[in-house]
Amino acid sequence: MCGPKFCSMRITQDIRAYAEAHGVSGEEAIVLGMKEKSAEFVAAGGDVYQPAPD
């Protein structure tokens, strides 16, 4: 399934590149990436709906 903001093939390639860059397996890359995104979410205020940029 692909679209302008989502492409499963691209996501798979991004995970593989992230894993290679960080020297971890694909599964570990997913866990690390989710932890990074979680920290980013909390740092942004933890609100699901963010105001649109001007």
Secondary structure, 3 states (H helix, E strand, C coil): CECCCCEHHHHHHHHHHHHHHHCCCHHHHHHHHHHHHHHHHHHCCCCCCCCCCC
